[in-house]
Amino acid sequence: MINAAEVIRSGTSILFVTLDSLRYDVARATTHAGRTPRLAKVLPAGQWEERRTPGTFTLPAHIAFFSGFLPKLPQPIQLPRLWECRPPAFKAVDPSTFVFDAPNLLEGLAQHGYRTVCIGGVTYFSRETPLGSVLPGLFHEDHWRREFCSFEIDSARHQVDRALEVADSYDGRPLFLFVNVSATHVPHGHYVGSSTDSWESQSAALAYADEHLGRLLDGLGRSGRWLVILCADHGDAFGEDGYHGRGIAHPTVMNVPFAAALLP
């Protein structure tokens, strides 16, 4: 179990990656097949943990994450939360949880000297619309370009290149680096040469993203200790029980992969 309170108070930098729309079953099977060797190196015991998301599409899921509500275990008894907004006085909080006295995690980390940076992916991070400005507006600094979006077949390379540039520019200062990986979000049929999105094409998208996330993890690891959190914000239905897409309370949408580790 990670003592996030101790880690954050020590000024350890944080990498938080959301693999947008990635289903748990896709993540598990792709890793089991050996197609994500770089991610497997940082997953505890080389495996994803199955969790339940607090939101069925990008906006509510990320608002929940940045408010202290990361995906939960599919069981009655939960582990202590990594971070939590200061609760009412009557509620006890595990001492390993980082408690921030602010309306969201980003403001709470800023109070501890962190610089918060967003590398956007899907258009909820684009600032192209008022709604697309909500999430990036929480950060000190945000970056989004059209080549970061999922219709670009090499989106993860562009995102990681920018993330490494940002990390290099803040050497020595605690950094909260957030990356929303868009490759696993539709459309991803192009990774298998199809115009249709499917379980298989999302698996291929994750295998593609693995190479570049490996570059990111290697690059950050050379600069010191990092707390790394990897998860999906929600899943995606590809026709199961007649459902397609997200924004629905279906197991393919609710079940997401999760991992947290200290690097190196």
C-alpha positions in Angstrom: 0.0 0.0 0.0 1.4 3.5 -0.9 1.5 6.1 1.8 0.5 9.0 -0.5 0.5 11.5 2.4 4.2 10.8 3.1 5.1 10.7 -0.6 3.4 14.0 -1.4 4.6 15.8 1.6 8.2 14.8 0.7 7.8 16.6 -2.6 7.8 13.4 -4.8 6.6 14.2 -8.3 3.4 12.5 -9.6 2.6 11.1 -13.0 -1.2 10.5 -13.4 -2.1 8.8 -16.7 -5.7 8.1 -17.8 -6.0 5.7 -20.7 -9.2 7.1 -22.1 -12.1 4.6 -22.6 -9.9 1.5 -21.9 -11.9 -1.5 -20.7 -10.5 -3.7 -18.0 -10.9 -6.9 -20.0 -9.0 -5.4 -22.9 -6.2 -4.2 -20.7 -5.9 -7.5 -18.8 -5.9 -9.6 -21.9 -3.5 -7.4 -23.9 -1.0 -7.4 -21.0 -1.5 -11.2 -20.4 -0.7 -11.7 -24.1 2.6 -9.9 -23.7 1.7 -6.9 -25.9 2.4 -4.2 -23.3 5.8 -5.2 -21.9 6.8 -1.6 -20.9 3.6 -1.0 -18.8 3.9 -4.5 -17.3 7.2 -3.5 -15.8 5.5 -0.9 -13.5 2.2 -2.8 -12.8 2.3 -4.4 -9.4 3.0 -8.1 -10.0 2.8 -7.3 -13.7 -1.0 -7.1 -13.7 -3.8 -4.5 -13.8 -6.1 -4.3 -10.9 -9.8 -4.4 -11.6 -11.7 -1.4 -10.3 -15.1 0.4 -10.8 -15.1 4.0 -12.2 -17.1 6.8 -10.5 -18.1 8.2 -13.9 -19.3 6.7 -17.2 -17.7 9.2 -19.5 -14.7 11.5 -19.5 -16.0 14.7 -17.8 -17.6 13.3 -14.7 -14.9 10.6 -14.2 -12.1 13.2 -14.2 -14.0 15.6 -12.0 -14.3 12.8 -9.5 -10.6 11.8 -9.8 -9.5 15.4 -9.2 -11.9 15.6 -6.2 -10.4 12.6 -4.5 -12.5 9.8 -5.9 -10.3 7.3 -7.9 -11.8 4.1 -9.2 -12.8 1.7 -6.3 -12.2 -2.0 -5.8 -15.2 -4.3 -6.7 -15.6 -5.3 -3.1 -17.3 -4.0 0.1 -14.0 -3.3 1.9 -11.9 -0.6 0.3 -8.2 0.3 0.6 -7.4 3.8 2.0 -7.7 6.4 -0.7 -4.6 8.0 -2.2 -6.0 11.5 -1.8 -9.1 13.1 -0.4 -10.5 16.6 0.1 -10.6 17.6 3.8 -13.8 15.9 5.1 -16.2 17.1 7.9 -14.7 16.9 11.4 -16.7 13.7 12.3 -15.0 11.6 9.6 -11.8 9.8 10.3 -9.2 9.5 7.4 -6.5 6.9 7.2 -3.1 8.6 7.9 -1.7 7.3 4.6 -4.2 9.4 2.6 -3.1 12.8 1.4 -5.7 15.2 2.6 -5.9 18.5 0.7 -7.7 21.6 2.2 -8.9 22.9 -1.1 -11.9 22.3 -3.5 -9.8 20.0 -5.8 -6.5 18.1 -5.9 -4.8 20.5 -8.2 -5.2 23.4 -5.8 -4.3 21.2 -2.9 -1.0 20.2 -4.5 -0.2 23.8 -5.4 -0.4 24.6 -1.7 2.4 22.1 -1.2 4.6 23.6 -3.9 3.6 21.5 -6.9 3.3 22.8 -10.4 0.3 21.1 -12.1 0.5 20.4 -15.8 -2.1 18.8 -18.1 -1.2 17.1 -21.4 -4.7 16.8 -23.0 -6.0 14.1 -25.3 -9.7 13.9 -26.0 -11.6 17.2 -26.7 -12.7 17.6 -23.1 -9.2 18.9 -22.6 -9.0 21.0 -25.8 -10.5 24.4 -24.7 -12.3 24.4 -28.1 -15.6 24.8 -26.3 -16.7 26.2 -22.9 -17.2 22.6 -21.6 -13.8 21.7 -23.0 -12.2 24.3 -20.8 -13.4 23.0 -17.5 -10.8 20.3 -16.9 -7.7 22.0 -18.3 -8.7 25.1 -16.4 -7.9 23.3 -13.1 -4.2 23.2 -13.9 -1.4 25.8 -13.8 -0.5 24.9 -17.3 -2.3 22.8 -20.0 -1.3 21.6 -23.5 -3.5 20.3 -26.3 -3.0 20.1 -30.0 -5.1 18.3 -32.7 -2.4 15.7 -33.1 -2.9 14.7 -29.5 -6.4 13.5 -30.3 -7.5 9.9 -31.1 -8.1 10.3 -34.8 -4.3 10.9 -35.2 -2.7 7.4 -35.5 0.5 8.6 -33.8 -1.2 10.6 -31.0 0.6 8.9 -28.1 4.0 9.8 -29.6 3.1 13.5 -29.8 1.7 13.5 -26.3 4.7 11.8 -24.8 7.1 14.1 -26.6 5.4 17.1 -25.1 5.2 15.5 -21.6 8.9 14.8 -21.6 9.6 18.4 -22.7 7.5 19.7 -19.9 9.1 17.4 -17.3 12.6 18.5 -18.4 11.6 22.2 -17.9 10.7 21.7 -14.3 13.7 19.8 -13.1 14.1 20.0 -9.3 10.5 21.3 -8.6 7.7 18.9 -7.6 5.5 18.3 -10.6 2.0 16.8 -11.0 2.1 15.7 -14.6 -1.3 14.5 -16.0 -1.6 12.8 -19.4 -4.9 11.8 -20.9 -4.0 9.2 -23.5 -6.4 9.4 -26.4 -5.2 6.4 -28.5 -7.5 4.0 -26.6 -10.5 6.3 -27.2 -12.6 5.8 -30.4 -11.7 6.0 -33.2 -9.1 3.2 -32.9 -10.1 0.9 -35.8 -7.2 2.3 -37.8 -4.8 0.3 -35.6 -6.2 -2.9 -37.2 -6.9 -1.4 -40.6 -10.7 -1.1 -40.0 -13.2 1.7 -40.1 -15.0 0.0 -37.2 -14.0 0.2 -33.5 -13.8 -3.0 -31.6 -12.3 -4.9 -28.7 -9.5 -6.0 -31.0 -8.7 -2.4 -32.2 -8.7 -1.1 -28.7 -6.2 -3.8 -27.8 -4.1 -2.8 -30.7 -4.3 0.9 -29.6 -3.1 -0.1 -26.1 -0.2 -2.1 -27.6 0.7 1.0 -29.6 0.5 3.3 -26.6 2.7 1.0 -24.6 5.8 1.9 -26.6 5.4 5.6 -25.9 4.3 5.3 -22.3 7.4 3.2 -21.8 9.5 6.1 -23.2 7.7 8.5 -20.7 8.3 6.2 -17.7 12.0 5.7 -18.7 12.5 9.4 -19.1 10.9 10.3 -15.8 12.6 7.6 -13.9 16.0 9.0 -14.8 15.0 12.3 -13.1 14.2 10.9 -9.7 11.4 9.3 -7.7 7.8 9.4 -9.0 4.5 8.3 -7.8 2.8 6.8 -10.9 -1.0 6.2 -11.2 -2.4 4.6 -14.3 -6.0 3.9 -14.9 -8.9 4.3 -17.3 -11.6 6.9 -16.8 -14.3 4.5 -18.1 -14.7 1.7 -20.6 -16.6 1.4 -23.9 -19.3 -1.0 -25.1 -18.7 -2.7 -28.5 -22.2 -4.2 -28.9 -22.4 -6.3 -25.7 -26.1 -6.7 -24.8 -26.9 -4.4 -27.6 -25.0 -1.4 -26.1 -22.5 0.8 -27.8 -20.3 3.6 -26.5 -20.1 5.1 -23.0 -22.2 7.1 -20.7 -24.1 4.0 -19.7 -24.0 1.9 -16.5 -22.9 -1.3 -18.3 -20.1 -3.6 -17.0 -18.0 -2.9 -20.1 -18.1 0.8 -19.2 -17.9 0.6 -15.4 -15.0 -1.9 -15.1 -11.6 -0.2 -15.6 -7.9 -1.1 -15.1 -6.0 0.6 -12.3 -2.4 0.6 -11.0 -0.3 2.7 -8.6 3.4 2.3 -8.0 6.5 4.2 -7.0 9.1 4.7 -9.7 11.9 3.7 -9.5 
